[in-house]
Amino acid sequence: MPIAYMRIYLAYNEFQEAVSPPARSPLWPAPRPATMKDLDAVEPLSNEAFWLFKQLNLHLEQEWKFQPREKGLSLIERTAENENTLCPRLRNAKVEDLWSLTNFFGFTTETFVLAVNILDRFLALMKVKPKHLSCIGVCCFQLAARVVEEECDIPSTHDIIRISQCKCTVSDLKRMEKIISEKLHFEFKATTALTFLHLFHTIVLCHTSERKDVLNLDKLEAQLKACNCRLVFSKAKPSILALCLLTLEIQTLKSVELFEILLRVQKHSKISDSDLLYWRELVSKCLADYSSPECCKPDHKKLVWIVSRRTAQNLQNSYYSVPELPTIPEGGCFNGSESEDSCEDMSCGEESLCSSPPSDLEGSFFFDLNLKSKKQALSCQAQK
């Protein structure tokens, strides 16, 4: 081809590209040419990346199976609060209680997210009265803990009932567990938004050249838990909800490379721009409301113990029956034995009897009263 015709041909191609630019998502900046790995197309996948995309494809096929029925969730959304039926406020309050229980027992985020998934799937199938919601919530929490946590870390059913203060017995919980298991066909290990959040996070770190700690997974998990406290996000596909959280976080980082990776993850997951834009706006508003000082965050709330008047009176009498400690001298007559006894009794504090104990005493408050050591301390004081 002569040089003149070659120049005309190249100029024509440049004109065509200027008139018809390649279509790209409105969510992302223009990709840089030839600087980015096209995940599974441009370069051969490593063993880790191949396994990640295999898991991603598997969960993308299964996510619809574990998503709550949208018709049932919409029915709950339309329910007024003054009716004797389940409304969104009661559902959200119960999810916040599950968050508090998860923190109290030291369980993982996976346990909480799975408990919410089991709860929403059941509520979307059954017409539940508010008086039964407490028992259902505790049952979903226990089922999720059995799937995720180690057996030795799961407290007994009696202890869970006492700490959650749900007005049901062990037999009631067993009957409710049977009902939930049958309605959900014993399928508790579900694909959730946390599943995709972990997968997307690992894929991004696997293909980026930036620092591996640039994306804080704990922060993303906390944001996901905040979204789970809103009923509306149970209607979103788990993959879309996870991708929304990542896009908002990467948007604050202003990283073009991470944007390009997520663009290809979005394309691989077949998530449309319209769906992503719609749910991203809702997630952004939810996180903005959650970060405001007016919001009462479940992870900062203390469990409130409601006791009867007689129990409160007995606790008050036992509190004042403890003898006062001798004044600690400021001089040099201070030995180790006095220090040990003083620290042990000073841990009683002056908390209200009807409020939750401090976080470092929560475990011993319910499970191990350590009576032997207290009796020894009192006997030593009597001898003095």
C-alpha positions as CSV (number, residue, x, y, z in Angstrom):
1,M,0.0,0.0,0.0
2,P,1.5,3.4,-1.0
3,I,2.4,5.8,1.8
4,A,-0.3,8.3,0.8
5,Y,-3.1,5.7,1.0
6,M,-1.7,4.5,4.3
7,R,-1.9,8.0,5.8
8,I,-5.5,8.3,4.6
9,Y,-6.4,4.9,6.1
10,L,-4.9,5.8,9.5
11,A,-6.6,9.2,9.4
12,Y,-10.0,7.5,8.7
13,N,-9.5,5.1,11.6
14,E,-8.7,8.0,13.9
15,F,-11.9,9.8,12.7
16,Q,-14.0,6.7,13.3
17,E,-12.7,6.3,16.8
18,A,-13.4,10.0,17.5
19,V,-17.0,9.8,16.2
20,S,-17.8,6.5,17.8
21,P,-15.8,6.1,21.1
22,P,-16.0,2.7,22.7
23,A,-18.9,2.2,25.0
24,R,-17.9,2.3,28.7
25,S,-19.7,2.3,32.0
26,P,-20.7,5.8,33.4
27,L,-19.5,4.6,36.8
28,W,-15.8,4.3,35.9
29,P,-13.1,6.5,34.4
30,A,-11.6,5.8,31.0
31,P,-9.3,2.8,31.1
32,R,-5.6,3.4,30.4
33,P,-4.4,1.6,27.3
34,A,-2.4,-1.6,27.7
35,T,-1.6,-1.1,31.4
36,M,-4.1,-3.3,33.0
37,K,-4.4,-7.1,33.3
38,D,-7.7,-8.2,31.8
39,L,-8.2,-10.7,34.6
40,D,-9.0,-13.9,32.8
41,A,-8.6,-12.7,29.1
42,V,-5.4,-10.9,28.5
43,E,-3.0,-12.9,30.6
44,P,-3.2,-16.6,31.7
45,L,-4.6,-17.0,35.1
46,S,-2.5,-18.2,38.0
47,N,-3.7,-21.1,40.1
48,E,-5.0,-18.8,42.8
49,A,-6.8,-16.5,40.3
50,F,-8.3,-19.6,38.5
51,W,-9.6,-20.9,41.8
52,L,-11.1,-17.5,42.7
53,F,-13.0,-17.2,39.4
54,K,-14.2,-20.8,39.7
55,Q,-15.6,-20.0,43.1
56,L,-17.1,-16.7,41.8
57,N,-18.9,-18.5,39.0
58,L,-20.2,-21.1,41.4
59,H,-21.6,-18.5,43.8
60,L,-23.0,-16.4,41.0
61,E,-25.0,-19.4,39.9
62,Q,-26.3,-20.1,43.5
63,E,-27.0,-16.6,44.8
64,W,-30.6,-16.6,43.6
65,K,-31.3,-19.8,45.5
66,F,-30.5,-18.2,48.9
67,Q,-32.1,-14.8,48.3
68,P,-35.2,-14.0,50.3
69,R,-38.5,-14.0,48.4
70,E,-39.0,-10.5,47.1
71,K,-42.8,-10.7,47.3
72,G,-42.6,-11.6,51.0
73,L,-40.1,-8.7,51.7
74,S,-42.3,-6.2,49.9
75,L,-45.3,-7.3,52.0
76,I,-43.3,-6.6,55.2
77,E,-42.3,-3.2,53.8
78,R,-45.9,-2.2,53.2
79,T,-47.0,-3.2,56.7
80,A,-48.0,-0.3,59.0
81,E,-46.5,-0.2,62.5
82,N,-49.9,-0.1,64.3
83,E,-51.0,-3.4,62.9
84,N,-50.5,-6.7,64.8
85,T,-48.1,-7.9,62.1
86,L,-44.4,-7.7,61.4
87,C,-43.3,-4.3,60.1
88,P,-39.8,-3.2,58.9
89,R,-39.0,-1.4,62.2
90,L,-39.5,-4.6,64.2
91,R,-37.4,-6.6,61.7
92,N,-34.6,-4.1,61.8
93,A,-34.6,-3.9,65.6
94,K,-34.3,-7.7,65.8
95,V,-31.3,-7.7,63.4
96,E,-29.7,-5.1,65.6
97,D,-30.2,-7.5,68.6
98,L,-28.5,-10.2,66.6
99,W,-25.6,-7.9,66.0
100,S,-25.3,-7.2,69.7
101,L,-25.5,-11.0,70.5
102,T,-22.7,-11.6,67.9
103,N,-20.5,-9.0,69.6
104,F,-21.3,-10.4,73.0
105,F,-20.3,-14.0,72.2
106,G,-17.3,-12.8,70.0
107,F,-18.7,-14.5,66.9
108,T,-17.5,-13.6,63.4
109,T,-19.2,-11.4,60.9
110,E,-20.1,-14.5,58.8
111,T,-22.3,-15.7,61.7
112,F,-24.2,-12.4,61.9
113,V,-24.7,-12.2,58.1
114,L,-25.8,-15.8,57.8
115,A,-28.2,-15.3,60.8
116,V,-29.8,-12.3,59.0
117,N,-30.1,-14.3,55.8
118,I,-31.8,-17.2,57.5
119,L,-34.1,-14.8,59.3
120,D,-35.1,-12.9,56.1
121,R,-35.6,-16.0,54.1
122,F,-38.0,-17.4,56.8
123,L,-39.9,-14.0,57.3
124,A,-40.4,-13.8,53.5
125,L,-42.1,-17.2,53.5
126,M,-44.2,-17.1,56.6
127,K,-46.6,-14.6,58.1
128,V,-45.0,-14.0,61.5
129,K,-46.6,-12.3,64.5
130,P,-44.4,-9.8,66.5
131,K,-44.7,-11.9,69.7
132,H,-42.9,-14.8,67.9
133,L,-40.1,-12.7,66.4
134,S,-37.8,-12.9,69.5
135,C,-37.9,-16.7,69.5
136,I,-37.3,-16.8,65.7
137,G,-34.4,-14.4,65.9
138,V,-32.6,-16.4,68.6
139,C,-33.2,-19.6,66.7
140,C,-31.7,-18.2,63.5
141,F,-28.7,-16.9,65.5
142,Q,-28.2,-20.4,66.9
143,L,-28.5,-22.1,63.5
144,A,-26.0,-19.7,62.0
145,A,-23.5,-20.3,64.8
146,R,-23.7,-24.0,64.3
147,V,-22.8,-23.6,60.7
148,V,-19.9,-21.1,61.1
149,E,-18.5,-21.3,64.6
150,E,-16.5,-24.1,66.3
151,E,-18.7,-26.4,68.4
152,C,-16.7,-25.7,71.5
153,D,-17.4,-22.0,71.2
154,I,-21.1,-22.2,70.9
155,P,-22.9,-21.6,74.2
156,S,-25.7,-23.8,75.4
157,T,-29.3,-23.0,74.4
158,H,-30.2,-22.2,77.9
159,D,-27.4,-19.5,78.1
160,I,-28.4,-18.0,74.8
161,I,-32.0,-17.7,76.0
162,R,-30.9,-16.1,79.3
163,I,-28.6,-13.6,77.6
164,S,-30.9,-12.7,74.8
165,Q,-33.8,-12.5,77.3
166,C,-36.3,-13.9,74.7
167,K,-39.5,-15.0,76.4
168,C,-39.3,-18.7,75.3
169,T,-38.2,-22.0,76.7
170,V,-35.7,-24.5,75.3
171,S,-38.6,-26.6,74.0
172,D,-40.0,-23.6,72.3
173,L,-36.7,-23.0,70.6
174,K,-36.5,-26.6,69.5
175,R,-40.0,-26.5,68.0
176,M,-39.2,-23.2,66.2
177,E,-35.9,-24.7,64.9
178,K,-37.8,-27.6,63.4
179,I,-40.3,-25.2,61.7
180,I,-37.5,-23.0,60.2
181,S,-35.5,-26.1,59.1
182,E,-38.4,-27.6,57.2
183,K,-39.4,-24.3,55.6
184,L,-35.9,-23.7,54.4
185,H,-35.3,-27.3,53.5
186,F,-32.4,-27.5,55.9
187,E,-30.3,-25.2,53.6
188,F,-28.5,-23.0,56.0
189,K,-25.0,-22.6,54.5
190,A,-25.9,-19.8,52.1
191,T,-24.2,-17.6,49.5
192,T,-24.4,-14.1,51.0
193,A,-23.1,-10.6,50.3
194,L,-20.2,-11.4,52.6
195,T,-19.2,-14.3,50.4
196,F,-18.9,-12.0,47.3
197,L,-17.3,-9.2,49.4
198,H,-14.5,-11.6,50.4
199,L,-14.2,-12.9,46.8
200,F,-14.1,-9.5,45.2
201,H,-11.7,-8.2,47.8
202,T,-9.3,-11.1,47.1
203,I,-9.6,-10.8,43.3
204,V,-8.8,-7.1,43.5
205,L,-5.7,-7.6,45.7
206,C,-4.6,-10.5,43.4
207,H,-4.5,-8.2,40.3
208,T,-3.4,-4.9,41.7
209,S,0.1,-3.6,42.0
210,E,-0.8,-1.3,44.9
211,R,-0.3,-2.0,48.6
212,K,-2.2,-5.0,49.9
213,D,-3.6,-3.1,52.9
214,V,-5.1,-0.3,50.7
215,L,-8.6,-1.9,51.1
216,N,-9.6,-2.5,54.7
217,L,-11.7,-5.6,54.8
218,D,-12.8,-5.0,58.4
219,K,-14.2,-1.6,57.4
220,L,-16.1,-3.2,54.5
221,E,-17.6,-5.9,56.8
222,A,-18.7,-3.2,59.2
223,Q,-20.4,-1.3,56.4
224,L,-22.1,-4.5,55.2
225,K,-23.5,-5.2,58.7
226,A,-24.9,-1.7,58.8
227,C,-26.7,-2.4,55.5
228,N,-28.0,-5.7,56.8
229,C,-29.9,-3.7,59.5
230,R,-32.1,-2.2,56.7
231,L,-34.7,-4.4,55.3
232,V,-34.5,-2.9,51.8
233,F,-31.0,-4.4,51.2
234,S,-32.3,-7.9,51.6
235,K,-34.0,-7.3,48.2
236,A,-30.6,-6.6,46.5
237,K,-28.7,-9.4,44.9
238,P,-25.7,-10.2,47.2
239,S,-23.2,-9.7,44.4
240,I,-24.5,-6.2,43.6
241,L,-24.5,-5.2,47.3
242,A,-20.9,-6.4,47.7
243,L,-19.8,-4.6,44.6
244,C,-21.5,-1.4,45.7
245,L,-19.5,-1.4,48.9
246,L,-16.2,-1.9,47.1
247,T,-17.0,0.8,44.5
248,L,-17.8,3.4,47.2
249,E,-14.6,2.5,49.1
250,I,-12.4,2.6,46.0
251,Q,-14.0,5.9,45.0
252,T,-12.7,7.5,48.2
253,L,-9.2,6.1,47.4
254,K,-9.3,7.6,43.9
255,S,-7.4,4.6,42.4
256,V,-7.8,4.3,38.7
257,E,-6.2,0.8,38.7
258,L,-8.7,-0.5,41.3
259,F,-11.5,1.0,39.3
260,E,-10.4,-0.9,36.2
261,I,-10.3,-4.1,38.1
262,L,-13.8,-3.7,39.5
263,L,-15.1,-2.8,36.0
264,R,-13.9,-6.1,34.7
265,V,-15.3,-7.9,37.8
266,Q,-18.6,-6.2,37.1
267,K,-18.5,-7.3,33.5
268,H,-17.6,-10.9,34.5
269,S,-20.5,-11.0,37.0
270,K,-22.9,-9.6,34.4
271,I,-24.1,-6.8,36.7
272,S,-25.7,-3.9,34.7
273,D,-24.8,-0.3,35.2
274,S,-28.4,0.6,36.1
275,D,-28.6,-1.9,38.9
276,L,-25.3,-0.9,40.2
277,L,-26.1,2.8,40.2
278,Y,-29.5,2.3,41.8
279,W,-28.2,0.2,44.7
280,R,-25.0,2.3,45.1
281,E,-27.1,5.4,45.8
282,L,-29.0,3.5,48.5
283,V,-25.9,2.1,50.1
284,S,-24.2,5.5,50.1
285,K,-27.2,7.1,51.8
286,C,-27.4,4.3,54.4
287,L,-23.7,4.6,55.2
288,A,-24.0,8.4,55.5
289,D,-26.9,8.0,57.9
290,Y,-25.0,5.3,59.9
291,S,-21.9,7.5,60.3
292,S,-23.9,10.4,61.6
293,P,-23.7,11.0,65.4
294,E,-27.5,10.8,65.7
295,C,-27.5,7.1,64.7
296,C,-27.5,4.6,67.5
297,K,-25.0,2.0,66.4
298,P,-25.7,-1.6,67.4
299,D,-22.0,-2.3,67.9
300,H,-21.8,0.4,70.5
301,K,-25.0,-0.5,72.4
302,K,-24.9,-2.4,75.6
303,L,-27.2,-5.3,76.3
304,V,-29.8,-4.2,78.9
305,W,-30.7,-6.8,81.4
306,I,-34.4,-6.6,82.5
307,V,-34.8,-8.2,86.0
308,S,-37.8,-8.4,88.3
309,R,-38.2,-6.2,91.3
310,R,-37.5,-9.1,93.7
311,T,-34.3,-10.0,91.8
312,A,-33.2,-6.4,91.8
313,Q,-33.8,-6.1,95.5
314,N,-31.7,-9.2,96.2
315,L,-28.9,-7.9,94.0
316,Q,-29.0,-4.6,95.8
317,N,-28.9,-6.2,99.2
318,S,-26.0,-8.4,98.2
319,Y,-24.2,-5.4,96.8
320,Y,-24.4,-3.4,100.1
321,S,-23.5,-6.5,102.2
322,V,-20.0,-6.4,100.9
323,P,-17.8,-4.8,103.6
324,E,-16.0,-1.6,102.8
325,L,-12.3,-1.8,102.0
326,P,-9.8,-0.2,104.3
327,T,-8.2,3.0,103.2
328,I,-5.1,2.5,101.1
329,P,-2.2,4.3,102.8
330,E,-0.2,6.7,100.7
331,G,3.1,6.0,102.5
332,G,5.4,3.0,102.2
333,C,3.3,0.5,104.1
334,F,1.8,-1.0,100.9
335,N,2.4,-4.7,100.2
336,G,1.5,-7.0,97.3
337,S,-1.1,-9.0,99.2
338,E,-3.2,-5.9,100.0
339,S,-2.9,-4.8,96.3
340,E,-4.2,-8.2,95.1
341,D,-7.2,-8.2,97.5
342,S,-8.1,-4.6,96.7
343,C,-8.0,-5.1,92.9
344,E,-10.3,-8.1,93.2
345,D,-13.0,-6.3,95.1
346,M,-12.7,-2.9,93.4
347,S,-13.8,-4.6,90.1
348,C,-17.4,-4.5,91.5
349,G,-17.8,-0.9,90.2
350,E,-20.9,1.2,90.6
351,E,-22.9,0.2,87.5
352,S,-26.6,0.3,87.6
353,L,-28.2,-3.1,88.6
354,C,-30.4,-3.1,85.5
355,S,-27.7,-2.2,83.0
356,S,-25.2,-4.5,81.3
357,P,-21.9,-5.1,83.0
358,P,-18.6,-3.8,81.6
359,S,-17.3,-5.6,78.6
360,D,-14.4,-7.2,80.5
361,L,-16.9,-8.6,83.0
362,E,-19.6,-9.8,80.7
363,G,-18.3,-13.4,80.5
364,S,-17.9,-13.9,84.2
365,F,-21.1,-12.2,85.0
366,F,-23.2,-15.0,83.5
367,F,-21.1,-18.1,83.3
368,D,-18.5,-18.1,86.1
369,L,-19.3,-16.1,89.2
370,N,-15.9,-17.0,90.8
371,L,-17.5,-17.5,94.2
372,K,-14.6,-19.3,95.7
373,S,-12.1,-16.4,95.1
374,K,-14.6,-13.9,96.5
375,K,-15.2,-16.0,99.7
376,Q,-11.5,-16.2,100.2
377,A,-11.1,-12.5,99.9
378,L,-14.0,-11.8,102.4
379,S,-12.5,-14.3,104.9
380,C,-9.1,-12.7,104.7
381,Q,-10.7,-9.3,105.4
382,A,-12.6,-10.7,108.4
383,Q,-9.4,-12.1,109.9
384,K,-7.8,-8.7,109.5
